[in-house]
Amino acid sequence: MRKLYRLFFCLSLSPALGQTSLEQDALALDLALQKTKSFKQQIKGKDKKEYYNRLQAVKSSSSLNDLDYLEKLSSLVISVEDHHMSLYQLKSTPPFYEGEINVTPSDSLEGEYEYGNWYKVKVFKKDDSYIGIIHSSDVPHWKAGEIVFTLHRKPNGSLWAIYAHPYTKNYVLCTQERYQQGSLLHSEYILNGQRMWYQKPGSINRYPIKLHAKSPKFQHQILNDKVQYTLIRSFQRNPITTSSSDSLIAELDAAKPLPYWIIDLRENEGGSRFAMRKYLKRIKQYKGGIFVLMNHGTLSQAELLILKIRKMNNVTLSGETTRGMLTYGSNYGRRLKLDEGNLIYYPTDMPGRRKILKWEGKGIPPDLPLKTDQDPIEQILKILESN
């Protein structure tokens, strides 16, 4: 019988005689999940009844393989809209799919996808979920027939997924996924400078809306005599990032303001509220026109900054909808080990403000949607030229 590990949590459990490993882990995960601010805030009334029905179903079921084990426990985690949570395996053995493959062309999620130049995947619907299996592979560690991901619908219609890391093959819960123009937006990994995500052949090229994988974290440029550009990719407070951020702040303070300011928050990883407020102060002081550039990789503290400035008369949100990962979070970085230490649950401990919960899992839409297959900065410059 697998051992049950409880790290950093006060409550300890003694497994009942005859409990399965999955049942033990489900109970441990349930207790940890109930301690989170998001669970307490969201799971009430009808939602609580549905959650406990789901918990009972997981406890009474059996597991077939690593993927199935993670899927069952993940069904508890995705009961709440809290996208700073995570659940992942340290080591996984992807199973081979042995059933019949039936692809329905009318279903937008189904079909063939490419993952960079590594492998091709066929996605088909089975029961209420979608399965992605390797169709052909140009890398030695993936074989045809292996299950590389699964997609699932939440009751509200949004998606969550289990993805295998393209190199290590360990499975990771993705608490939200977004299908857009032939791409699964949150399936992205950057390996050796190559940015890859699941995309259907011939679908719209999304590279221009993304930053280059090797883009700097901070940058300030004068684009022309009327437009200045600032790239801010992080609000983290580690020594290196803080030093680079402070240098950028000093550069902004020393620069002569121009009539227009493009603030690039694409793929901003979030971080410290203290660091974010330094930029908020400068934005509020600026009297010219501001275009905030954002994409699906804009998250957490960057989204909170956007909420604070979105109603300013001189601010235009441009690009595409943000990630929708902007409340809760973790101050203490606690971990809970499950599945003999092979499965890690990362809970949150910060409260969510009710007025921003409506954006969690959905993201903040732009005022000015930009084409994702054309350079967004060039699009903004053309708009300014035409005016």
N, C-alpha and C positions, 0 to 999 in steps of 0.2 A: 504494500500500500504506500502510495506516495506520501511524503511528509508534508505537513502544512506549515508554511513559514509566515510569521506575522512580524514585519519590521516596522518600527516607529509607531505602532499603534498600541494603545494601552490594553485593549481587550485581547485576551488569549482564548484559544479554542481547544477543546479536547475532542477529537473526532469520535463520533458514536460508532459503536461496533457495527460493522456491516456497511458503513458508508463507502460509496465509491469515491475515487479521486476527484471526479468531476463534481460530485455532490459537495465534497469538502471545499473545493475551490470556489464553487458557486456561493456557498454560505460565507466564506471569508470575504469574497468580493462584495457580496451584499452588505455585510457589516461595514466595510470600508466605504462603499458607495453612499450608504445612509449617513455617514459622517460629513459628507461634503455639503457645502452651502447650496450648491445647485440642486442637489436631490431634495433637500429640505424646502427649498423655495418652489420647486416645480412639481414634485410628485405628491399630489394631493387628490382626494376624492376619487373620481373615476380613473385617473391616471395611476393612482396608487393600487387600485384593484387590478388594473391591467398589468402593472409591474409585478405584483405578487403572483399572478397567474403565469407570467413569463418565467419568474424565478422557479416556481414549482415545476414547470415543464423542463427547465434545464436540469434541476436536481434529479428528476426522475428519468432522464434520458441517459444514453450511453454515448461514448465517443468512438469514432472510427479511425481518426488520424489527427495529425497536428492541426490541420486546417479546420476540421470539424470541431475540435476542442476549442480553438480560439473563436470560431464563429458563435458557438453556443454562449460562451462567457461574454462576448462582445454584445450580444443581444440585450444584456443587462445594462451595459455602459451607455448604449445609445438611447436608453429610455429618457435621458435628460439631454437638453441642448446645452452642452458644455464642451466646447471644442479645444480647450486646453488639456483635457484629459487624454491619456493614451493607454494603450494596452498592446503589448508586443512580445513576440517570442525571441529568445536569444539564439535559438537554433531550431530549424524546421526541416522536415523532409516532405516536400510537396508530393501529394499523391498523383497517380496517373488516372485520368478519367476513362472509364471503361464502358460508359453507356452510349446511347445513340445521340448523335448531334443533329438537331433540327433548327435551322436558322430561318426566322421569319423576316423577309426583307422589309416589311412595313414597320417593323419595330426599330426605332432610331438607334437604340443601344446595341442591337445585334449587328453582326457582320465581322469583317476582318479589320484588324488594327495592326499597325506597325509600332515597334518600340525602338526608335532610332534605326540603326542598322544592325541591331542585335538579333531580333527575332520578330516573327509575325504570330499573331494570336487570333483565334476565332472565338467570338463571343456569341452565346446562344442562351435562350431563356429556358430554365428548368424549374417547374413549379412557380414559386413567387420570386425567384432569384435569377441572376445571370451568372454564367460560368465562363471564364476566359481560359482557354487551354492553348498551349504552344502548338502552332501549326507547323512552323519550320523555324530552325534556329541556326544562326551563324556563330554562336558562341558554344564552347564545349560543355559548359556546366548546365545548360538547359536542353531537354530532350522533347521531341514531339510527343504530345499527349499529356504532359505535366500540367497541373492546374496552377496558373500563375496569379489569378485573382478571382474574386467573386464580388458581385454587386447586389445590393439589397435595397428595398424600398422601406422607408419609414412610414408610419401611419399618415403623416402630413404630405407624403408624396416625394419628399427629398430622398437622396441616395446616401448610403454609407457603403464602405467597401473593406475588403481584406486584400491587401497587396503583398506579394512576395517581393522582397528587395531584389532588384535585377542581378545583383552580383552575389550577395551572401545567401539569398533565397529564404531568409527568415521572414515569417509572416508578421505584418503590422496592421493594426486596426486604423482605418481612415474614417473618422467619425462623420465626415461629410464629403460628398463628391458632387461634382457639377459637370453634366454633359453639355457641351456647347460647340456647335459647328463641327461636329465630327471628332471632338477631343474630350478626353477625361482629364479635366484641368488639374486635379489634385494628385494625379499619379506621377508627378514629375520627380525625377532624380537627376543630380548632376554628378557625373562620374568622369574623372580625368578631364575636366573642362568641357565635357559634352553634355548638353541639356537634352533629356529625353522624357517623353510622356506618351501615353497611348493615344494614337491618332489614326483615323481612317485614311487610307491612300487617296490622294486627290482632294482631301478636305482643305479648308482654308488654312493657309500658312500663318501660324501664330507667332513665329519668331520675332517679328517687328514689335509686338506689344510687350515682349519680354526684354529684360535687360540681358546684355551679354553675360555669360557665366563668369567671366573674369572682370566684370565692371568693378570699379572702386566703390567703397562704401560711402565716401563723401567726395563731392566735387562741386566747384562753382566755376561757371563760365559766362562770358559775355558773348551772346549769339549774334547780336547786331547792335546798332546804336539805340535801339529801343527795348531790347529783350535780354534779360539776364536769366540764367538757368542754374538751379541748385539741385543736386542729387543727394538724398538722405536715405540711406538703406538700413539704418539701425539706430535704436535708442538704448542699446545695451550700455552698462556701466563698468565694463572691465577696463583695465588700465589702457590698453592699446586703443580700443574704440573711443573711450572718453577723451584721450589725447587728440585723436583725429577729429572728433566732433568739436572740441574746444577750438581747434585750429580753424575749422570751417566757420564757427561762430565769429571768431576774430576777423576772418576775411570778410564776412558779411557786414560786420560793423564798420569796417574800414572802406568798403566799396561805396561808390556813389550810386544811389538808387536810380534805376531806369523806369520808364513808364509801365513796363510789364515784367512779371516775374513768373517763370515756370518752376514750380516746386515738384520735383520728381520723387514720389513715394512708392514707386513700383518695387515690389518684393521687399519692402521694409519689414524686418523681422520683429519689430516692436522692442519692448524692453522697459526702461525706467520712466516713470512719470516725471521725475525730476529732470531727466535729460530732454524729454519731449517738451516740457514747459519752456525751456530756453528758446526753442524755435517758435513756439506759440507766441511768446512775447514779441519776437521780431515780426511775425506775420501780422499781428494786431496793430503794430506800429506803422506798417507799410501802407502807403496811400494810393499806390497804383493798382493796376489790374492783375489779379493772381489767377493762374491756371494750375490747379493741383492735378498732377498726373498719377493715376493709380491703376492697378490691375488685380487679378485674383490672388496675387501673392502679397498684397498689402494687408497686413493683419495686426491684431492686438493693439498696442499703444499707438500705432500709426492710424488705426481706425478711430481711436478715441480722439486723436488730434483732428481728424477730418470732421467728426461730429461737432467739435467745438468751433470750427470755422465755417462750416457748410452754409450757414445762414448769413454770413457777412456779405454785404452788398457787392464787394469787389472780388469775391471768390467764385470761381467756376470749377466744379469737379469734373474732370475729363478722363477718358479712358474706358475702363470697364468696372463692373461691380467688384467690390473688395471681398476678402475671404469670408468674413462673418465669424471672426474668432476674437472678440473684443471684450468679453467680460469674464468674470471668475479669474482663473490663473492660480499660481502657486507661489507662496512666499517661502515655504520650507523645503520643497523638493523631496517630500517623503516618497517612499516606494513600498509596494507590497509584492512579495514574491509568491507566485503560485506555481503549480505543476512542477514540483520538486525544484523550484528555483529557475525553471526555464521560461516562465511566463512572468512578465512584469506589468503591474498596474501602477500608473502614475496619476494620483488623484489631485484635485484642486482643493484649495483651502480659503480662497478669497470670496467674499460675497459679491453677488451681481446686483447692479442697480436696476431697478425695475424699468426705468424709462429707456434703458438701452437694450433690454433683453429682446426687444422686437427685431434687433439687427443680428442677434446671435444665430449662426447657422444660415443666414440669408445674405448678409453683406450690405454695404451701402452702395446704391446705384449712382452712376455719374449723371451730372446735369447735361454733359456733352459727351455722348457715346462716340468713341472713335473707332475707325476700322482697325481690326486687329492684324490685318495683313499689310499695313502700310505704316511707315515710321510715324509714331504719335507726335513727336516734337515737330516734324515737318508739317503735319496736319494742323497743329496749333499755329505755327508760323504763317501758313497760308490763310488761315482764318483772320489773323491779325492784319495781314497784308490786304485782304479783301475789304476790311473795315476802314 
